[in-house]
Amino acid sequence: MRAHGLGAAALLLVAGCAAETKLRPTPEAGVLVNGKGGAITEQQGVRLVADGSAWRGSPSDLERRLTPVYVRLENQGQRPLKLQYAAFSLIGEESRFRYTALAPLSLQKAMSANDTAPSGVIAPAGHWSVGVGVGVGSSYVHGPRRGYYPPYYGPWGSPFYDPFLYSWPQYQEPLPTEDMLNNALPEGTLEPGGTQQGFLYFQGVARREDAVTLQVKLVDATTGEPFGALDIPFQVSTH
């Protein structure tokens, strides 16, 4: 069992490095595919294939910064299926915290602080970490990036996200990369008989969760009516 809350967050900060996250289907996940790296489930004529260890693109260290999950949806039912990122979540088994899929383009906002970096300095691309501060204010950075920087609120509106914390002086490739955008699951309508596939990007769950469940809410694209949900349980493997 993992501790949650400020105590666990403090330990994560002290560690100072992000673990690589791999999601492995649990024995309860149903039919396993791709050498047991993925799993399949089906409901209401909609089939979901999900693999939490399929990322092979750029950046190569994406699984240390986010949690990418490959999904393929096959609509063999009678209703058009609405695909939107808000319908995809990772749910912590113990914490019950819901990590909603992030729109790839929204990650650009998280990197906007780079534009305020001192001239001639390459700002790091933000390293996702849990903060334990209790206030908002400018911070002074020593060393090659010395100077005062305004508070940064991060992609989830948290004032405790620091784009320089534990990231510099090592440069990290800005997100989203071209590979992330090109391989992302597109939003839209999946008509009966259609198939859509791509990657979803979630907040990093390494060292926060022992197990998560990928949940997809099924919503009729014509009426907006929910008509089911698909769930695949995963164990969180870190190294």
C-alpha positions in Angstrom: 0.0 0.0 0.0 1.3 3.5 -0.8 0.9 6.5 1.3 -1.0 9.4 -0.2 -1.1 13.1 0.7 1.6 15.6 1.5 3.8 13.1 3.2 4.1 10.9 0.1 4.5 14.0 -2.1 7.4 15.2 0.0 9.1 11.8 -0.4 8.7 12.1 -4.1 10.3 15.5 -4.2 13.2 14.3 -2.1 13.8 11.5 -4.6 14.2 14.1 -7.3 13.7 11.8 -10.3 10.7 10.5 -12.1 10.2 6.8 -12.5 9.3 5.2 -15.8 5.7 4.1 -15.8 4.5 0.9 -17.5 0.9 -0.3 -17.2 0.5 -4.1 -17.2 -3.0 -5.8 -17.4 -4.0 -7.6 -14.3 -5.2 -11.2 -14.5 -8.7 -9.9 -14.2 -8.3 -7.8 -17.3 -9.7 -10.5 -19.6 -8.2 -11.3 -23.0 -4.5 -10.4 -23.2 -2.8 -9.3 -26.4 0.6 -8.2 -27.6 2.6 -10.5 -25.4 0.4 -9.7 -22.4 1.1 -6.0 -22.7 -2.5 -5.1 -23.7 -6.0 -6.3 -23.0 -9.4 -6.4 -24.7 -12.9 -5.8 -23.3 -16.2 -5.3 -25.0 -19.7 -4.0 -24.2 -22.7 -2.8 -26.1 -21.0 -3.7 -29.4 -18.0 -1.5 -28.7 -14.6 -3.3 -28.3 -11.7 -1.6 -26.5 -8.1 -2.7 -26.9 -5.6 -1.0 -24.6 -1.9 -1.2 -24.1 0.0 0.7 -21.4 3.5 -0.2 -22.6 3.3 0.5 -26.3 5.0 3.9 -26.6 8.0 3.8 -29.0 8.0 7.4 -30.2 9.7 10.7 -29.3 10.4 11.6 -26.6 11.9 8.3 -25.6 11.5 9.3 -21.9 7.8 10.2 -22.2 6.9 7.4 -19.7 9.0 9.3 -17.1 6.9 12.4 -17.6 3.4 11.3 -18.5 1.5 8.0 -18.7 0.8 7.2 -22.4 -1.8 4.5 -23.2 -2.5 3.1 -26.6 -6.2 2.4 -27.3 -8.1 1.1 -30.3 -11.9 1.3 -30.4 -14.1 -0.8 -32.7 -17.7 0.2 -33.0 -19.8 -2.8 -34.0 -22.9 -1.5 -32.3 -25.9 0.4 -33.6 -25.0 3.8 -32.1 -22.5 6.4 -33.2 -19.9 6.8 -30.4 -18.7 10.2 -29.2 -15.0 10.2 -28.7 -13.7 12.9 -26.4 -10.8 13.0 -23.9 -13.1 13.7 -21.0 -14.6 10.2 -21.5 -11.2 8.5 -20.9 -9.8 8.2 -17.3 -7.4 6.3 -15.2 -8.9 5.6 -11.8 -6.6 4.8 -8.8 -7.5 1.5 -7.2 -6.9 2.8 -3.7 -7.0 6.5 -4.0 -10.1 6.5 -6.3 -8.5 9.6 -7.9 -9.6 10.1 -11.5 -6.9 11.1 -14.0 -8.6 12.4 -17.1 -6.9 12.1 -20.4 -5.1 15.3 -21.4 -5.7 17.0 -24.7 -2.3 16.9 -26.5 -2.4 20.6 -27.5 -3.1 21.6 -23.9 0.4 20.6 -23.1 1.7 23.5 -25.1 0.3 25.9 -22.4 2.2 24.0 -19.8 5.4 24.9 -21.6 4.5 28.6 -22.1 6.8 29.6 -19.2 9.7 28.9 -21.5 8.9 32.1 -23.4 9.8 34.1 -20.2 13.2 32.5 -19.8 16.2 34.8 -19.9 17.6 35.5 -23.4 20.1 32.9 -24.5 18.9 30.4 -22.0 17.1 27.2 -23.0 14.4 26.6 -20.4 13.7 22.9 -19.6 10.4 21.5 -20.7 8.8 21.1 -17.4 9.1 18.0 -15.3 5.9 16.7 -13.8 6.1 16.6 -10.0 4.0 16.8 -6.9 4.4 20.0 -5.0 4.0 20.5 -1.3 4.2 24.3 -1.0 1.5 26.3 0.6 1.6 29.7 -1.1 2.0 31.5 -4.4 4.8 33.9 -5.2 7.8 34.6 -7.4 10.8 32.4 -6.9 14.5 33.2 -7.1 16.6 30.7 -9.1 20.4 30.5 -8.5 23.0 29.4 -11.0 22.9 29.8 -14.8 19.2 30.7 -14.7 19.5 33.1 -11.8 16.8 35.7 -11.4 13.2 36.0 -10.3 10.5 34.1 -12.0 6.7 34.6 -11.7 4.5 31.9 -10.3 3.5 29.2 -12.7 0.2 27.3 -12.5 0.9 24.3 -14.6 -1.5 22.3 -16.8 -3.9 21.5 -13.9 -4.0 24.9 -12.3 -1.7 24.0 -9.4 0.5 26.8 -8.0 2.9 24.2 -6.8 4.2 23.2 -10.2 7.7 24.6 -10.8 9.1 24.3 -14.3 12.6 24.5 -13.0 12.3 22.1 -10.1 14.5 19.1 -10.5 14.6 19.7 -14.2 17.6 21.9 -14.8 20.3 21.9 -15.8 19.3 18.9 -17.9 17.3 19.9 -21.0 14.0 18.0 -21.7 12.3 18.1 -25.1 9.2 20.3 -25.0 5.8 18.6 -25.1 3.9 17.8 -27.1 6.3 16.4 -29.7 5.3 15.9 -33.3 5.1 12.1 -32.6 2.7 12.7 -29.7 0.4 14.9 -31.9 0.6 12.6 -34.9 -0.2 9.5 -32.8 -2.8 10.9 -30.5 -6.3 9.4 -30.5 -8.4 11.9 -32.4 -11.7 13.2 -30.9 -14.9 13.0 -33.0 -17.6 10.6 -33.9 -17.0 6.9 -34.4 -19.8 5.6 -36.6 -21.1 2.0 -36.5 -18.7 -0.3 -38.3 -15.8 2.2 -37.7 -12.4 1.8 -36.0 -10.3 4.5 -34.4 -6.9 4.2 -32.6 -4.2 6.3 -31.1 -2.5 7.3 -27.8 -4.0 8.9 -24.7 -1.8 10.9 -22.4 -2.4 11.0 -18.7 -0.7 12.7 -15.7 2.1 10.4 -14.5 0.9 7.9 -12.0 4.3 6.3 -11.1 4.8 6.2 -7.3 1.3 7.5 -6.8 -0.7 4.4 -7.6 -0.1 0.6 -7.3 -3.0 -0.1 -9.7 -5.3 1.8 -12.0 -8.3 1.1 -14.1 -8.7 2.5 -17.6 -12.3 3.5 -18.0 -14.0 4.7 -21.2 -17.5 6.1 -20.9 -19.7 5.2 -23.9 -21.8 8.2 -25.1 -24.2 8.3 -28.0 -22.9 11.0 -30.4 -26.4 11.9 -31.6 -28.3 12.1 -28.3 -25.5 12.7 -25.8 -26.9 9.7 -23.8 -24.5 7.6 -21.8 -25.0 3.9 -22.6 -22.2 2.0 -20.8 -18.6 2.0 -19.8 -15.6 -0.1 -20.6 -13.0 -1.0 -17.9 -9.6 -2.6 -18.1 -7.6 -2.9 -14.8 -3.8 -2.4 -14.9 -0.9 -2.9 -12.4 1.5 0.1 -12.3 5.0 -1.0 -12.9 7.9 1.5 -12.3 11.6 1.3 -12.7 
